[in-house]
Amino acid sequence: MKYWFATILTFAAREAKELLRDRVRTFFAVFGPVVLMAAVSWGVSFDVNGLSFAVLDRDQSVESRRLLEQFRGSAYFTERPPLAADTDADHALESTDAKLVIDIPPHFGRDLLRGGAPEIGLFIDGAETFNASNIIAYANGAVTAYLKEFARKNGLPPLQSAAGIEPRFIYNQDFKSVFSIAPGILMMALTLFPAMMAAVGVVRERELGSISNFYGSPAGKLQFLFGKQLPYVVASMASFVALYLMIVLWFGVSLKGSAAALVLGTLLFVCTTTAMGLLVSCFMRSQVAAIFLTAIVTSAPAISFSGFITPVTSLQGSAYVAGRILPYSWYNTITVGTFTKGLRFAELAQELVVLAGFYVLFFTLACICLKKQEA
């Protein structure tokens, strides 16, 4: 048994030396995830502010002005010059000068004071669906706030004023996108770079011809692949430490949940992604092809099916199946759960077990695909 582990360490030491000699690969293995985290988390935000709106006020009453104050006092909206006719409203939306046009009908204030339910028109530029969905939410919030204030001043019951239900965010109280982006980019960074670095492990030796040493040795495929994988797992965990410090100290996203679950989940995940890279490396014939194929088969599914952009539960058909049978969504649940939701170790036990299963699956497939001799 001692000899068995010594053989693994021998392959690992040789791979580590190859990695350290290649400064470009060393940089990408350790600092590539850091660069990705800085570029995306710092430069990308789902927070929407300063949405332009214009008003066609056909009433010009005290109540219509009070309603508009809810929009003018919001950080989400920026007012454009008032409109005078329907054609002006059409032009404002067509020219993208305004993303929202508020059309207040005549006698709005009078009907409201009499207990009626006058309707206002909210015309939204739907060409940008993400902004449009935010405008709907923000506009409904502004109207709801006005109706609640109107009901309070006039002694009306809240439901009569159509105040509706006030949303409360129990995990992300400030509703800042960095609390979802930073954990998501942690998942993306530890998907792409470890897999790409490990993808050249076997194919590089095949190109150089040094794989003949493995063919002629008594070492097994399991020992060879374990030794190849270890340096990349260590480098990936070093990157994780740097990424964790960036998330906490730079972006101000504190760890609220189980640190043990996050560390163990990260270890299992980088073992899985490096095993995926080794799997690709076992049947490819060139390093360039291995890197490109690995980048494609890891990054695209990680973006689409991990829950980073669209929740897995919202996916339909084969997309939902892909989200459940790939490891990305399971690790994304761990990162968001520990950083944002404050989940404990026991609450993430299922995700940890599933990631361990993915690692065994991909590593087993890599062992099957690796041939002990040339065909």
C-alpha positions in Angstrom: 0.0 0.0 0.0 2.9 2.4 0.8 4.3 1.7 -2.6 0.9 2.4 -4.2 0.7 5.8 -2.7 4.3 6.6 -3.4 3.7 6.0 -7.1 0.9 8.5 -7.0 3.1 11.1 -5.3 5.8 10.4 -7.9 3.4 11.2 -10.8 2.1 14.2 -8.8 5.6 15.6 -8.2 6.5 15.3 -11.8 3.2 17.0 -12.9 3.8 19.8 -10.4 7.3 20.5 -11.7 5.9 20.6 -15.3 3.3 23.1 -14.1 5.7 25.3 -12.2 8.2 25.4 -15.2 5.4 26.7 -17.5 4.8 30.2 -16.0 1.9 30.9 -18.3 0.0 27.7 -17.2 0.9 28.4 -13.6 -0.5 31.9 -13.8 -3.8 30.7 -15.4 -4.1 27.8 -12.9 -3.8 30.0 -9.9 -4.7 33.6 -10.9 -7.0 32.9 -13.9 -10.0 32.5 -11.6 -9.0 35.6 -9.7 -8.9 37.7 -12.9 -12.3 36.3 -13.9 -13.8 37.1 -10.5 -12.5 40.7 -10.6 -13.6 41.3 -14.2 -17.1 40.0 -13.9 -18.1 40.8 -10.3 -16.7 44.3 -10.5 -17.8 45.0 -14.0 -21.2 43.3 -14.3 -24.3 44.1 -12.2 -27.9 43.1 -12.4 -28.8 46.2 -10.4 -30.9 48.6 -12.5 -31.0 52.3 -11.7 -31.8 55.5 -13.5 -34.5 54.0 -15.8 -35.9 56.9 -17.8 -39.6 57.6 -17.7 -41.9 60.3 -19.2 -45.3 61.4 -18.1 -48.5 62.2 -20.1 -50.6 63.8 -17.3 -54.1 64.5 -18.7 -55.4 65.3 -15.2 -53.0 67.8 -13.7 -54.5 67.3 -10.3 -53.0 67.2 -6.8 -53.4 63.4 -6.7 -51.7 62.9 -10.1 -48.8 65.0 -8.9 -48.5 63.0 -5.7 -48.5 59.8 -7.7 -45.7 61.0 -9.9 -43.7 62.0 -6.8 -43.3 58.3 -6.0 -41.5 57.9 -9.3 -39.5 61.1 -9.0 -38.3 60.2 -5.5 -37.1 56.7 -6.5 -33.5 55.9 -7.3 -34.7 53.5 -9.9 -36.2 56.2 -12.2 -35.0 59.3 -14.0 -37.7 61.7 -15.3 -37.7 63.0 -18.9 -39.5 66.2 -20.1 -43.3 65.9 -19.8 -45.3 64.8 -22.8 -48.2 66.7 -24.4 -49.9 64.1 -26.7 -50.1 60.5 -27.6 -47.7 61.0 -30.5 -45.1 62.3 -28.1 -45.5 59.1 -26.0 -45.0 56.9 -29.1 -41.9 58.9 -30.1 -40.4 58.7 -26.6 -40.6 54.9 -26.6 -39.5 54.5 -30.3 -36.4 56.7 -29.8 -35.6 55.0 -26.5 -35.6 58.4 -24.8 -37.9 56.8 -22.2 -38.2 53.2 -21.1 -41.5 53.9 -19.4 -44.4 56.2 -20.3 -47.0 56.9 -17.6 -50.4 57.9 -19.0 -52.7 59.5 -16.3 -56.3 59.7 -17.5 -58.5 62.8 -17.1 -60.3 63.1 -13.7 -57.9 60.7 -12.1 -57.8 62.5 -8.8 -61.6 63.2 -8.7 -62.4 59.5 -9.4 -59.9 58.3 -6.8 -61.3 60.7 -4.1 -64.8 59.5 -4.9 -63.8 55.9 -4.1 -63.4 54.8 -7.8 -60.6 52.8 -9.3 -59.2 54.9 -12.2 -56.7 53.1 -14.3 -53.4 54.6 -15.3 -51.5 53.4 -18.4 -47.9 52.1 -18.0 -46.4 51.7 -21.4 -43.0 49.9 -21.2 -40.3 49.4 -23.8 -40.3 45.6 -24.1 -37.3 45.4 -26.5 -35.0 44.9 -23.5 -36.8 42.2 -21.6 -34.6 42.3 -18.5 -35.1 46.0 -18.0 -38.8 45.6 -18.8 -39.3 43.0 -16.1 -37.6 45.3 -13.6 -39.7 48.3 -14.7 -42.8 46.4 -14.0 -41.7 45.5 -10.5 -40.5 49.0 -9.7 -43.5 50.7 -11.2 -45.9 48.4 -9.3 -44.0 49.2 -6.1 -44.3 53.0 -6.7 -48.0 52.8 -7.4 -48.5 50.5 -4.3 -46.6 53.0 -2.1 -48.8 55.9 -3.3 -52.1 53.9 -2.8 -51.1 53.0 0.7 -50.3 56.6 1.5 -53.6 57.7 -0.1 -55.5 55.2 1.9 -53.9 56.3 5.2 -54.6 59.9 4.6 -58.3 59.3 3.6 -59.0 56.7 6.3 -59.6 53.9 3.7 -58.8 50.2 4.3 -55.6 49.1 2.6 -57.2 46.5 0.4 -59.8 49.0 -0.9 -56.8 51.1 -2.1 -55.5 48.0 -4.0 -52.3 48.3 -2.0 -51.6 44.6 -2.5 -48.8 42.7 -0.7 -45.6 44.4 0.2 -42.6 42.1 -0.8 -39.8 41.5 1.7 -36.4 40.0 0.9 -35.4 37.7 3.7 -32.0 36.8 2.5 -30.8 39.7 0.4 -32.4 42.6 2.2 -30.7 45.3 0.2 -31.5 43.4 -3.0 -28.0 43.8 -4.4 -27.0 41.6 -7.3 -23.4 41.2 -6.0 -24.8 38.7 -3.4 -25.8 36.4 -6.3 -23.1 37.3 -8.8 -20.0 36.7 -6.6 -21.0 33.2 -5.6 -22.0 32.4 -9.1 -18.7 33.6 -10.5 -16.9 31.5 -7.9 -18.7 28.5 -9.4 -17.8 29.6 -13.0 -14.1 30.3 -12.2 -13.7 26.9 -10.5 -15.4 25.2 -13.4 -13.4 26.6 -16.3 -9.8 27.0 -15.3 -9.2 23.7 -13.3 -10.8 21.7 -16.1 -8.8 23.5 -18.8 -5.5 23.1 -16.9 -6.1 19.4 -16.2 -7.2 18.8 -19.9 -3.6 19.0 -21.0 -2.2 16.6 -18.4 -2.4 13.4 -20.4 -2.5 14.7 -24.0 0.7 16.7 -23.4 2.6 13.6 -22.6 1.1 11.9 -25.6 2.3 14.7 -27.8 5.8 14.7 -26.3 6.1 10.9 -26.3 6.8 10.8 -22.6 3.7 8.8 -21.9 5.7 5.7 -23.0 7.2 5.9 -19.5 3.7 5.2 -18.1 3.1 2.4 -20.7 6.3 0.7 -19.6 5.8 1.1 -15.8 3.9 -1.2 -13.5 1.7 1.8 -12.3 -2.0 1.5 -12.9 -4.3 3.9 -14.6 -5.8 5.0 -11.3 -2.4 5.9 -9.9 -1.4 7.8 -13.0 -4.5 9.9 -13.1 -4.6 10.6 -9.4 -1.0 11.8 -9.7 -1.9 14.0 -12.7 -4.9 15.4 -10.9 -3.4 16.3 -7.5 -1.3 19.4 -8.6 -4.4 21.0 -10.3 -6.6 20.3 -7.2 -4.0 22.0 -5.0 -3.7 25.0 -7.4 -7.5 25.2 -7.6 -7.9 25.3 -3.8 -5.2 28.0 -3.6 -7.3 30.0 -6.1 -10.4 29.3 -4.0 -8.7 30.9 -1.0 -7.9 34.0 -3.0 -11.4 34.1 -4.4 -12.9 33.8 -1.0 -10.9 36.7 0.3 -11.9 38.8 -2.7 -15.6 38.0 -2.1 -15.5 38.8 1.6 -13.0 41.7 1.7 -13.4 43.4 -1.7 -17.1 42.8 -2.5 -18.3 42.8 1.1 -20.3 39.5 0.8 -19.8 37.8 4.2 -20.0 34.0 4.7 -23.3 33.4 6.6 -23.5 29.7 6.5 -21.3 26.6 7.1 -17.6 27.2 6.2 -17.0 23.4 6.4 -19.7 22.8 3.8 -18.3 25.5 1.5 -14.7 24.1 1.8 -15.7 20.5 1.4 -18.1 21.3 -1.5 -15.3 23.3 -3.2 -12.9 20.4 -2.8 -15.3 17.9 -4.3 -16.2 20.3 -7.1 -12.6 21.0 -8.2 -12.0 17.3 -8.0 -15.0 16.9 -10.3 -14.0 19.6 -12.8 -10.3 18.4 -13.0 -11.6 14.9 -13.5 -13.7 16.2 -16.4 -10.5 17.8 -17.8 -8.7 14.5 -17.5 -11.5 12.7 -19.2 -11.2 15.0 -22.2 -7.4 14.7 -22.1 -7.6 10.9 -22.3 -9.1 10.7 -25.8 -7.8 13.9 -27.4 -4.7 14.1 -29.6 -3.6 17.7 -29.2 -3.4 20.1 -26.3 -5.1 22.9 -28.3 -8.0 20.7 -29.1 -8.3 19.5 -25.6 -8.4 23.0 -24.1 -11.0 24.3 -26.6 -13.2 21.3 -26.2 -13.0 21.5 -22.4 -13.8 25.2 -22.5 -16.9 24.6 -24.6 -18.3 21.6 -22.7 -17.8 23.3 -19.3 -18.5 27.0 -19.7 -21.6 26.9 -21.8 -23.5 24.4 -19.6 -22.3 26.1 -16.5 -23.8 29.4 -17.6 -27.0 28.0 -18.9 -27.9 25.2 -16.5 -26.3 26.0 -13.2 -29.0 28.4 -11.9 -26.6 31.4 -12.1 -28.8 33.3 -14.5 -32.0 31.3 -14.6 -33.1 29.2 -11.7 -33.0 25.4 -12.4 -36.6 25.1 -11.2 -37.6 27.5 -14.0 -36.0 25.5 -16.7 -38.2 23.3 -18.9 -37.8 19.8 -20.4 -34.3 18.8 -21.4 -32.9 22.0 -20.0 -34.2 21.1 -16.5 -32.8 17.6 -16.9 -29.4 19.0 -17.9 -29.5 21.3 -14.8 -29.9 18.3 -12.5 -27.5 15.8 -14.1 -24.6 18.2 -14.3 -22.5 19.2 -11.3 -22.7 23.0 -11.7 -26.2 23.6 -10.2 -25.3 21.5 -7.1 -22.2 23.5 -6.4 -24.0 26.8 -7.1 -26.5 25.8 -4.5 -23.7 25.4 -2.0 -22.0 28.8 -2.8 -25.3 30.8 -2.7 -26.5 28.8 0.3 -23.4 29.5 2.4 -22.8 33.1 1.3 -26.3 34.5 1.0 -28.8 32.1 2.7 -26.7 31.1 5.7 -27.4 27.3 5.2 -25.8 24.8 7.6 -23.8 21.8 6.8 -26.7 19.3 7.3 -28.9 21.4 4.9 -26.3 21.0 2.2 -25.5 17.3 2.8 -27.4 16.2 -0.3 -25.4 18.5 -2.6 -22.1 17.2 -1.1 -23.1 13.6 -1.7 -24.1 14.3 -5.2 -20.8 16.1 -6.0 -18.9 13.2 -4.6 -20.9 10.9 -6.9 -20.1 13.2 -9.9 -16.4 13.0 -9.1 -16.5 9.2 -8.9 -18.3 9.0 -12.2 -16.0 11.3 -14.2 -12.9 9.9 -12.7 -14.1 6.3 -13.5 -14.8 7.3 -17.1 -11.3 8.8 -17.4 -9.8 5.6 -16.2 -11.9 3.7 -18.7 -10.9 6.0 -21.6 -7.2 6.0 -20.8 -5.4 3.1 -22.6 -2.4 1.5 -21.0 -0.9 1.1 -24.5 -1.2 2.7 -27.9 -3.9 1.2 -30.1 
